[in-house]
Every structure is written in C-alpha cells, then in structure tokens.
Amino acid sequence: MNEAYAELKSSPGPVVYRDFWNLSLFLFITGLLTVSRISGLTTIMILYGFIMMAGFSIYLVFNRLLRPLPEVVVYIVWIIWALSGAIVAVDKALFTDKLMTLIQIGFFLFLVSGIVSLKKNMSVVMSAIIIGGLIVLFSSFYTGEFLQAGESNTQTRASGLIGNANGFAYSLMFVVYAVFYFWNRKSSAVWRITLLSILALSAFGIVYSGSRMGIVGFIAFLALWWLFCVRKRLPEHPIKIYAVLIALLFALYRFVDYVLFRTLLGHRIQYFQDSSSIKRFDCYKEGLNLIIQNPVFGVGLNNFRVFESFGLYAHSNYIEIASSTGIIGFFIFFSIYFIVWRRLKRIEKIYKEPQCKYTINLFKASILTILIQSFATVNYYSKLTWIFLGAVIGYSWSLERSILGLISAHKKYVRKLEQDAPHAPHDLYR
C-alpha cells in the first residue's frame, strides 16, 4: 500500500490550484499566529480568512469536492448545542463574545482540514506553525522578557506577542510538535542541527514563561514520543537508539536541574502552594459544583467567571466545557478527539510504511499531550489548537480514503482475475 502514502505527496487538479491554496493557507496561519496579535490588525486577518473560506467553498462546489469531514460536523453540532446556553447565561455579552470566537474557529477548522485533505500536504501547516511560533518567541527577545526571565532570582515571565505567559508556553508546544514532524523527513546534518536549535529555543521559551503546565506538557510529550515513535524501532537499531536514549536522559537531567534551581519556574514548582495554585483549586471546586447544579445546559459559554469568586475562568478545559455546555456538550466536544483517534488507530493497523507510521504515532503523542494539558489549561477556543487538529483531521482523512480506495480497487482486480481464471489461486494481499 505504498501507493496510498505516495498519493499524499501529490494532488489532483492543476498545479496552480495546489500552489495557490497551500500558499494562501501558509500566509493565513502565519498571520493568524502573529499579525493578528497586533492591535488593529486582527480584523484584517479574520476578513482574509473569511475571503479564503468563501473562495475555497466555491472551488469545492464547482469541482464537486464538497464533503464535510466527520469532526467538522461534530464541531457544528457542539456549537448548535452550545446555543442552548443563551437561555441560561447570566451575562449575555460574555456568552455572545465567546460564541462568535467559536464560530470563527469553526470556519478555520473547515478551511484548514479541507485544504489539507484536498491537497494532501500537511507540511504547509507545520511550516507555518514553526514560522509563527518563532516570531512569537523572538518577540520576547525584542521586549527583553526572554533574557530577563533567564536571570537568577527574577520574577519576569516571558510572554512575547501572546501577552500571557501560560499561553506563550502553550503556543511553543505546537512548535515542538512541528519540529518532531519534520525530524524524520530528512537526515542531513544541517537539517537536524536547525531543528535541534528550534527545539532548544522552544524549550527555554517554555521554561522562561514560568508555566508549570507548559513544562509538564513538554516532558509528557517527549515521553509519549519515545513510547509511540521510537520504542517500537528498538529491535531494528538497538545500539543506536539506546545511545540516543542515554544522551537524552543525561540532557534531560541537566535540563531539569537547571529548571528547578535556577529559574522562576523551578521556584513555582517547589513552592506549589502559592496563591495562584490555591485559586486554581478553588476554581476546580467551584466548577465541579456548577456542573452538579447545572448538568444539562451548563451556565452558558464564558459564564463560568460570573459564578467564580475571583471572576476567573476554570483553568481546566474539562471543567470549563462541562460547566459551560453541560454534560451533553462535554461528550459532544470530546467526541471530536475520539473520532480522530479512532481513525489514526485504523490507519496504524492497516498501513505499515515507516514514515507514515511515525507521523501517525506523532499525532497520537501530540493529541494525548493536548489532553493532558487540558487538565490545567482552557484551550477549547485556542485558534492554534484547532489549526493543528484541523491539519491532523484533514491529513488522516485523506490517507484513510486513499488506503480504502486502493483496497477496493485491489479487491475488484482480484475478483476479475478469479472470473477470468476461476481455478487459479490468488493472494488478496500479494
């Protein structure tokens, strides 16, 4: 079935369309992650996105290629369900504001997943994530936060264009995912050194943000990447992989030692019971009470803060969604992750091409990391999260369609051979 993976390197239709949509998507994602952070330019990027979506929709309709992906449909269903929160929401303005953001994200999800599935090229999205992430990272150098955060006994937390230290660390995690995506694509020394440099900068950016969940996510992803992408290759290259493992463990030991004893993040980890941690636990308790009291519709999008003592959000994706849209909304929302996970598992069982297996397992490690971080972050309205998920959804859907198409064609071929020579043995999987 190598043909299925080879098919993902090309796309049907004229080259001009492939280049146009990929270039447009690259510019849109890069701008969304950077330019939209600048006051006054957000509206321009949103308008650009809607124009792109309208043009892409017309292109799909005229070429009879319009087919909504299952995850996009479920997201729309979740939005429709969340509309019921308008009945119970105390603060209608907060509800409407978040609803408009989620509708925008729905358009972005349709656009990203649609282009990736049609053009069968995920590298465009990953390249844009790296470029956009590096611009955000270097913006912290420009403001001086990065260097100040690296000093001993500092209280400065790097946040760059994001303006929020935890959001800064969360954004850099997607740069890490993209680095590991490209890691297995080429083996040249210059390529690997470049990726390692980007990875090191991202790691220090996460540390200097002072985000505890950021470093937890980073370490969790490395462990999951090893578990899914490397461990199974031990029988093929045992000495080489064990040598890399020892080097990684030593580097991780030195890294953790530096973080714990020489950074603000280390101070925040060692003194976990600070005021911010106490407020988080209070948020969790109040959130669970809200879920018990409002199990069906919740309290309405973005209205958790109305009931929270300090006017904060839930600091947990799970609690925020369950308390805002109810238990039904909770299960509808997270079924999106379930659907894409099931597809990745099906592809993994059928398809054995090494590069593709690495990519699929990398996606699994990334999704699990997002879900782990969701325990202490609210990311359901993060545009970057949905850009990444949209790319994974589009890529995996295309690959599965290609594989199923080849299987169907092969079965028809075998049946034809059996009809022509009914007594000749044929191996279906030859």
C-alpha positions as CSV (number, residue, x, y, z in Angstrom):
1,M,0.0,0.0,0.0
2,N,2.9,2.4,-0.5
3,E,0.8,3.9,-3.3
4,A,-1.5,5.4,-0.7
5,Y,1.3,7.3,1.0
6,A,2.8,8.3,-2.3
7,E,-0.5,9.7,-3.3
8,L,-0.3,12.1,-0.4
9,K,2.7,13.8,-2.0
10,S,0.6,14.9,-5.0
11,S,-2.9,16.2,-5.5
12,P,-5.4,16.2,-8.3
13,G,-6.1,19.2,-10.5
14,P,-3.8,21.9,-12.0
15,V,-0.7,22.8,-10.1
16,V,-1.7,26.4,-9.9
17,Y,-4.6,25.5,-7.6
18,R,-2.3,23.4,-5.4
19,D,0.2,26.2,-5.1
20,F,-2.4,28.9,-4.6
21,W,-4.3,27.2,-1.8
22,N,-1.2,26.0,0.0
23,L,0.5,29.4,-0.2
24,S,-2.8,31.1,0.9
25,L,-3.1,28.7,3.9
26,F,0.5,29.3,4.9
27,L,0.1,33.1,4.9
28,F,-3.2,32.8,6.7
29,I,-1.9,30.6,9.5
30,T,1.4,32.6,9.9
31,G,-0.6,35.9,10.0
32,L,-3.2,34.5,12.4
33,L,-0.4,33.4,14.9
34,T,1.5,36.7,14.6
35,V,-0.1,39.7,12.9
36,S,-3.5,39.2,14.5
37,R,-1.8,39.7,17.9
38,I,-1.1,43.3,16.9
39,S,-3.9,45.8,17.9
40,G,-5.9,46.8,14.9
41,L,-4.8,44.0,12.6
42,T,-6.9,41.2,14.0
43,T,-10.0,42.2,11.9
44,I,-7.9,42.2,8.7
45,M,-6.7,38.6,9.3
46,I,-10.2,37.5,10.2
47,L,-11.5,39.1,7.0
48,Y,-8.7,37.4,5.0
49,G,-9.7,34.1,6.5
50,F,-13.4,34.5,5.6
51,I,-12.5,35.5,2.0
52,M,-10.3,32.4,1.8
53,M,-13.1,30.3,3.1
54,A,-15.6,31.7,0.7
55,G,-13.3,31.2,-2.2
56,F,-12.4,27.7,-1.2
57,S,-16.0,26.7,-0.7
58,I,-16.9,28.0,-4.2
59,Y,-13.9,26.0,-5.6
60,L,-15.2,22.8,-3.8
61,V,-18.7,23.3,-5.0
62,F,-17.8,23.9,-8.7
63,N,-15.4,20.9,-8.7
64,R,-17.9,18.7,-6.8
65,L,-15.5,18.1,-4.0
66,L,-17.6,19.5,-1.1
67,R,-17.7,16.8,1.6
68,P,-17.8,17.8,5.3
69,L,-15.4,15.8,7.5
70,P,-17.0,14.0,10.5
71,E,-15.1,16.1,13.0
72,V,-16.2,19.3,11.4
73,V,-19.8,18.1,11.5
74,V,-19.5,17.2,15.2
75,Y,-18.0,20.6,16.0
76,I,-21.0,22.3,14.3
77,V,-23.3,20.1,16.4
78,W,-21.5,21.2,19.5
79,I,-21.9,24.9,18.5
80,I,-25.6,24.3,18.0
81,W,-25.9,22.6,21.4
82,A,-23.9,25.5,23.0
83,L,-26.5,27.9,21.6
84,S,-28.9,26.5,24.3
85,G,-26.7,28.3,26.8
86,A,-28.2,31.6,25.7
87,I,-31.3,30.6,27.7
88,V,-29.4,30.2,31.0
89,A,-26.4,32.6,30.5
90,V,-26.4,35.4,33.1
91,D,-24.1,37.6,31.2
92,K,-25.3,37.6,27.5
93,A,-22.4,39.8,26.4
94,L,-19.8,37.3,27.6
95,F,-21.8,34.5,26.0
96,T,-22.0,36.2,22.6
97,D,-18.4,37.2,22.6
98,K,-17.2,33.6,23.1
99,L,-19.8,32.2,20.7
100,M,-18.5,34.5,17.9
101,T,-15.0,33.3,18.6
102,L,-16.1,29.7,18.3
103,I,-18.0,30.3,15.1
104,Q,-14.8,31.8,13.6
105,I,-12.8,28.8,14.7
106,G,-15.4,26.6,13.0
107,F,-14.7,28.3,9.7
108,F,-11.0,28.0,10.3
109,L,-11.4,24.3,11.1
110,F,-13.3,23.8,7.9
111,L,-10.7,25.7,5.9
112,V,-7.6,24.0,7.3
113,S,-9.0,20.5,7.3
114,G,-10.5,21.0,3.8
115,I,-7.3,22.3,2.2
116,V,-5.1,19.7,3.9
117,S,-7.4,16.8,2.9
118,L,-7.8,18.0,-0.7
119,K,-4.2,19.0,-1.4
120,K,-2.8,16.2,0.8
121,N,0.0,18.3,2.2
122,M,0.4,18.9,5.9
123,S,3.9,20.3,5.8
124,V,2.5,23.7,4.8
125,V,0.6,23.9,8.2
126,M,3.6,22.7,10.2
127,S,5.9,25.1,8.5
128,A,3.5,28.0,9.3
129,I,3.3,26.9,12.9
130,I,7.1,26.9,13.2
131,I,7.5,30.3,11.5
132,G,4.6,31.8,13.5
133,G,5.9,30.3,16.7
134,L,9.5,31.6,16.2
135,I,8.1,35.1,15.5
136,V,6.2,34.9,18.8
137,L,9.4,33.6,20.6
138,F,11.7,36.3,19.1
139,S,9.2,39.0,20.1
140,S,10.1,38.1,23.7
141,F,13.7,38.8,22.9
142,Y,12.6,42.2,21.5
143,T,10.8,43.1,24.6
144,G,13.7,41.9,26.8
145,E,11.5,39.4,28.7
146,F,13.3,36.4,27.4
147,L,16.7,37.5,28.7
148,Q,15.3,38.9,32.0
149,A,13.4,35.6,32.6
150,G,16.7,33.7,32.2
151,E,18.3,35.6,35.1
152,S,18.5,34.2,38.6
153,N,16.1,35.5,41.2
154,T,13.8,37.0,38.6
155,Q,10.1,37.4,38.7
156,T,9.8,38.1,35.0
157,R,7.8,35.6,32.8
158,A,8.3,35.6,29.0
159,S,5.0,36.1,27.1
160,G,6.0,37.9,23.8
161,L,3.2,38.8,21.4
162,I,0.8,36.5,23.3
163,G,0.8,38.7,26.3
164,N,0.1,35.8,28.6
165,A,2.9,33.6,29.9
166,N,0.9,30.4,30.0
167,G,-0.4,31.0,26.5
168,F,3.1,31.7,25.4
169,A,4.3,28.3,26.6
170,Y,1.2,26.5,25.2
171,S,1.9,28.1,21.7
172,L,5.5,26.9,21.8
173,M,4.4,23.3,22.4
174,F,3.0,23.3,18.8
175,V,6.4,24.4,17.5
176,V,7.8,21.3,19.3
177,Y,5.2,19.1,17.6
178,A,6.1,20.6,14.2
179,V,9.9,20.1,14.9
180,F,9.3,16.4,15.6
181,Y,7.1,16.2,12.5
182,F,10.0,17.3,10.3
183,W,12.6,15.4,12.2
184,N,12.0,12.2,10.3
185,R,11.7,13.8,6.9
186,K,15.3,14.4,6.2
187,S,18.5,13.1,7.7
188,S,21.1,15.7,6.7
189,A,23.2,17.2,9.5
190,V,22.3,20.8,8.7
191,W,18.6,19.9,8.8
192,R,18.9,18.1,12.1
193,I,21.0,20.9,13.7
194,T,18.4,23.5,12.6
195,L,15.6,21.5,14.1
196,L,17.5,20.9,17.3
197,S,18.2,24.7,17.6
198,I,14.5,25.4,17.2
199,L,13.6,22.8,19.7
200,A,16.2,24.2,22.3
201,L,14.8,27.7,21.8
202,S,11.3,26.5,22.3
203,A,12.2,24.5,25.4
204,F,13.9,27.5,27.0
205,G,10.9,29.7,26.0
206,I,8.6,27.3,27.8
207,V,10.9,27.4,30.9
208,Y,11.2,31.2,30.9
209,S,7.4,31.5,30.6
210,G,7.3,30.1,34.2
211,S,4.4,27.9,33.1
212,R,4.2,24.7,35.2
213,M,1.8,23.0,32.8
214,G,4.0,24.1,29.9
215,I,6.9,22.1,31.3
216,V,4.7,19.2,32.2
217,G,3.4,19.1,28.7
218,F,6.9,19.3,27.2
219,I,8.2,16.4,29.3
220,A,5.0,14.4,28.8
221,F,5.3,14.8,25.0
222,L,8.9,13.6,25.0
223,A,7.9,10.5,26.9
224,L,4.9,9.8,24.6
225,W,7.0,10.5,21.5
226,W,9.5,7.9,22.7
227,L,6.8,5.4,23.6
228,F,4.9,5.7,20.3
229,C,7.6,6.6,17.7
230,V,10.9,5.3,19.0
231,R,10.4,2.3,21.3
232,K,8.9,0.1,18.6
233,R,12.0,0.6,16.5
234,L,14.4,-0.8,19.2
235,P,14.8,-4.2,17.5
236,E,15.9,-2.5,14.3
237,H,18.6,-0.2,15.7
238,P,19.1,-1.2,19.4
239,I,22.6,0.2,19.9
240,K,21.9,3.5,18.1
241,I,18.6,4.0,19.9
242,Y,19.9,3.1,23.3
243,A,22.8,5.5,22.8
244,V,20.4,8.3,21.9
245,L,18.3,7.4,24.9
246,I,21.2,7.7,27.3
247,A,22.2,11.1,25.7
248,L,18.6,12.3,26.0
249,L,18.3,11.2,29.7
250,F,21.5,13.0,30.6
251,A,20.4,16.1,28.8
252,L,17.0,15.9,30.5
253,Y,18.7,15.5,33.9
254,R,20.8,18.6,33.3
255,F,17.8,20.5,32.0
256,V,15.6,19.6,35.0
257,D,18.4,20.5,37.4
258,Y,18.7,23.9,35.7
259,V,15.0,24.5,35.7
260,L,14.4,23.6,39.4
261,F,17.3,25.5,40.9
262,R,18.0,28.5,38.6
263,T,14.6,29.6,37.2
264,L,11.4,31.2,38.3
265,L,9.6,28.1,37.0
266,G,11.6,26.0,39.4
267,H,10.6,28.2,42.3
268,R,7.0,28.0,41.3
269,I,7.2,24.2,41.1
270,Q,9.0,23.8,44.5
271,Y,6.5,26.2,46.2
272,F,3.5,24.8,44.6
273,Q,1.1,26.0,47.3
274,D,1.3,29.7,46.3
275,S,-1.7,32.0,45.9
276,S,-2.2,31.1,42.2
277,S,-2.3,27.4,42.9
278,I,-4.8,27.9,45.7
279,K,-7.0,30.0,43.4
280,R,-6.8,27.2,40.8
281,F,-8.0,24.6,43.2
282,D,-10.8,26.9,44.3
283,C,-11.8,27.2,40.6
284,Y,-11.9,23.4,40.3
285,K,-14.1,23.0,43.4
286,E,-16.5,25.8,42.2
287,G,-16.5,24.3,38.7
288,L,-17.5,20.9,39.9
289,N,-20.3,22.4,42.0
290,L,-21.6,24.3,38.9
291,I,-21.6,21.0,36.9
292,I,-23.6,19.3,39.6
293,Q,-26.1,22.1,39.8
294,N,-26.4,22.6,36.0
295,P,-25.8,19.2,34.4
296,V,-27.8,19.6,31.2
297,F,-27.2,23.0,29.7
298,G,-24.4,24.3,32.0
299,V,-24.3,28.0,32.8
300,G,-23.6,29.2,29.2
301,L,-20.4,29.9,27.3
302,N,-17.9,32.1,29.1
303,N,-20.2,32.4,32.1
304,F,-18.1,30.3,34.5
305,R,-16.3,33.5,35.5
306,V,-19.7,35.1,36.5
307,F,-20.1,32.5,39.3
308,E,-16.4,32.2,40.2
309,S,-15.3,34.0,43.4
310,F,-12.4,35.8,41.7
311,G,-14.0,36.3,38.3
312,L,-11.6,33.8,36.7
313,Y,-12.1,31.1,34.1
314,A,-12.0,27.4,35.2
315,H,-8.2,26.8,34.5
316,S,-9.3,23.4,33.2
317,N,-10.7,22.6,29.7
318,Y,-12.7,19.7,31.1
319,I,-14.4,21.7,33.9
320,E,-14.8,24.8,31.7
321,I,-16.6,22.9,28.9
322,A,-18.7,20.7,31.2
323,S,-19.8,23.7,33.4
324,S,-20.5,25.9,30.3
325,T,-22.3,23.5,28.0
326,G,-23.4,20.7,30.3
327,I,-22.5,17.0,30.4
328,I,-24.1,16.5,26.9
329,G,-21.9,19.4,25.5
330,F,-18.9,17.8,27.2
331,F,-19.3,14.5,25.4
332,I,-20.1,16.1,22.1
333,F,-17.0,18.2,22.2
334,F,-14.5,15.5,23.2
335,S,-16.0,13.0,20.7
336,I,-14.0,15.0,18.2
337,Y,-10.8,13.8,19.8
338,F,-12.3,10.3,19.9
339,I,-13.2,10.2,16.2
340,V,-9.7,11.4,15.0
341,W,-8.0,9.0,17.5
342,R,-10.1,6.0,16.1
343,R,-9.1,7.0,12.6
344,L,-5.4,7.1,13.5
345,K,-5.7,3.7,15.1
346,R,-7.4,2.2,12.0
347,I,-4.6,3.6,9.7
348,E,-1.9,2.3,12.0
349,K,-3.4,-1.2,11.9
350,I,-3.7,-1.2,8.1
351,Y,-0.7,0.7,6.9
352,K,2.9,-0.3,7.6
353,E,5.0,2.3,5.7
354,P,7.6,3.6,8.3
355,Q,7.4,7.3,7.6
356,C,3.6,7.2,7.7
357,K,3.6,5.2,10.9
358,Y,6.0,7.7,12.5
359,T,3.7,10.6,11.5
360,I,0.5,8.8,12.8
361,N,2.2,8.0,16.1
362,L,3.5,11.5,16.4
363,F,-0.1,12.8,16.0
364,K,-1.2,10.4,18.8
365,A,1.5,11.7,21.1
366,S,0.6,15.3,20.3
367,I,-3.1,14.7,20.9
368,L,-2.5,13.0,24.2
369,T,-0.3,15.9,25.3
370,I,-3.0,18.4,24.4
371,L,-5.5,16.3,26.5
372,I,-3.0,16.1,29.4
373,Q,-2.5,19.9,29.4
374,S,-6.3,20.4,29.2
375,F,-6.5,19.4,32.9
376,A,-4.9,22.7,33.8
377,T,-5.5,24.9,30.8
378,V,-8.5,26.2,28.9
379,N,-7.8,25.7,25.2
380,Y,-11.2,25.0,23.5
381,Y,-11.1,28.5,21.9
382,S,-7.4,28.4,21.0
383,K,-7.1,29.0,17.3
384,L,-3.7,27.3,17.3
385,T,-5.2,24.1,18.8
386,W,-7.8,23.9,16.1
387,I,-5.4,24.7,13.3
388,F,-3.2,21.8,14.4
389,L,-6.2,19.5,14.9
390,G,-7.7,20.6,11.6
391,A,-4.5,19.6,9.8
392,V,-4.4,16.2,11.6
393,I,-8.0,15.6,10.7
394,G,-7.6,16.5,7.1
395,Y,-4.4,14.5,6.7
396,S,-5.7,11.4,8.4
397,W,-9.0,11.5,6.5
398,S,-7.1,11.8,3.1
399,L,-4.8,8.9,4.0
400,E,-7.6,6.6,5.1
401,R,-9.7,7.4,1.9
402,S,-6.6,6.6,-0.2
403,I,-6.0,3.3,1.6
404,L,-9.6,2.3,1.4
405,G,-9.7,3.2,-2.3
406,L,-6.7,1.0,-3.0
407,I,-8.1,-1.9,-1.0
408,S,-11.4,-1.6,-3.0
409,A,-9.5,-1.4,-6.3
410,H,-7.4,-4.4,-5.4
411,K,-10.4,-6.5,-4.4
412,K,-12.1,-5.7,-7.8
413,Y,-8.9,-6.7,-9.6
414,V,-8.7,-10.0,-7.7
415,R,-12.4,-10.7,-8.5
416,K,-11.7,-10.0,-12.1
417,L,-8.8,-12.4,-12.1
418,E,-10.9,-15.1,-10.4
419,Q,-13.6,-14.7,-13.0
420,D,-11.0,-15.0,-15.8
421,A,-9.3,-18.0,-14.2
422,P,-11.6,-19.4,-11.5
423,H,-9.3,-22.3,-10.7
424,A,-6.1,-20.3,-10.3
425,P,-5.2,-19.3,-6.6
426,H,-4.8,-15.6,-5.8
427,D,-3.5,-14.0,-2.7
428,L,-5.5,-10.9,-1.8
429,Y,-2.6,-9.2,-0.1
430,R,0.1,-10.1,-2.6
